[in-house]
Amino acid sequence: MENKKILRIAFIALLGGVFGCTDLDVTPKNAAVGDVVFTDPAAYKQSLAKVYAGLAIGGQSSGDGNSDISGIDGGFSQYIRMYFNLQELPTDEAVIGWNDGTIQTLHFQNWTSQSEFINAMFNRVYFQVSMANEFLRQTTDDLLTARGVTDAMKADIKQYRAEVRFLRALSYWHGLDMFGSIPLVPETNPIGTDAPGQPEGGKQDVFNYIESELLAVEPDLGGAKKMEYARVDQAAAWMLLAKLYLNAETYIGTKKYTESLTYLNKIIASNAYTLDPVYGNLFLADNHKSPEIIFPVAFDGTYTKTYGGTTFLAHAAVGGDKMKPSDYGIDGGWAGLRITSNVVNLFGPADGRGNFFTDGQSKDIPATPNTSFNQGYAHPKFQNVTSQGSPGSNSTFADTDFPMFRLGDVYLMYAEAVLRGGSGGDAGTALDYVNQLRVRAYGNTNGNLQAADLTLSFIIDERGRELSWECHRRTDLVRFGLLTVNDSNDPRAIWAWKGGESAAGKQTQAFRNVFPIPAAALTANTKLKQNDGY
């Protein structure tokens, strides 16, 4: 297996860099992707690779140069880096030691619609949508026939289209989760068409669209783990459906835990994935070998030279006087990311998932997060070294893939859906799945639970232990009623500097469970309506 083949393809001068993006209407600036480009049959797979690459790189040239998103650096605005910032910095799982622009407002939870980081994430979603739509416009049956595409190639393109529709649904899901009611851009809209407003049915229509797209493409995707590495298969679609349904009560006020279990069971029954025997190997430079990862965003230090993605996660987690960058396969620490004491306290002393660097670091963060890297434990979870201890291929740019979906999450989602009353699963199986994660974490059965221990309160804490820094925390805390205000005064709803006033933290207002529609988008598109509270 060529471990990162799909993203290598993306860098062979794909489409001459034809996909750019404006800041406001988030449609490609250039659309020279018609008959001239697609006269070569290989261009279809290259164009597919470009849509995948939109998750991994931030610009049209090496090192994120010629940014996809105008008005912000390509590396700063790379998809996974922006997703991490919005999913982790507003929570107890991460603070950052920088003062770039409005970045501190993310942890303080006092952001506004003027935030360049929120704007960049919103635009990343629609840049992906625009690329997907253009691919789909250029691969209709009529166009393929007119170009004389063979039947065999048409069969391949049918699968490519299913993958692209999945990738579009993934970005729409990110948009729904972070922004609530968002516009749905018809793929038939030619470049330059006025951007639509939010659908009349709001979040329900967005939810329905994502669901219908995933159900429609499922039959045309490859079987679980039957595809080239890092390409979408049926298990990825099942996972996204399961996540959509697990959060349905948050999104649309309707419980769909049974539906979530239906698709979690499909993943498990496929027998295509097993837990990685070594937890830490999931986050190393050769994690493409892991049997656990269902869908990664692939990175390669030679071919995907981005300052976002796992390059950001590896470098930003290293700093201070005690940490040696070479131990983590990198050429220097950026002294940025740390973790709050709330999350540190979730881990028992024998839990092997608690990868914290404490030498020279205080556990607490008494001053504001951007004051000193030494406040808060470092959490070098993502590293640019292999499971054999060798450095990655490039000490500046990481080889480590980002595990968007993996089996450990499936097991915890299964347990949660059962506890929330979903049918199609049972408590005994849920307990077994959780204990499998605990055995891996502890190296023995000392951390195993009894049936009475498996509660929703345990699940949110276990998700913090198992999935830290994997871009789940904000979504999880919203679902558990802990991100902003908490009516039962659960102490877990408060962490250092939440609210931005003091190290003690405070509860914040519920409207911050979603981000605002960016002011720039509202200015450019008067059809958009701002979210309540902003």
Disulfide bonds with the S-S distance in Angstrom:
none
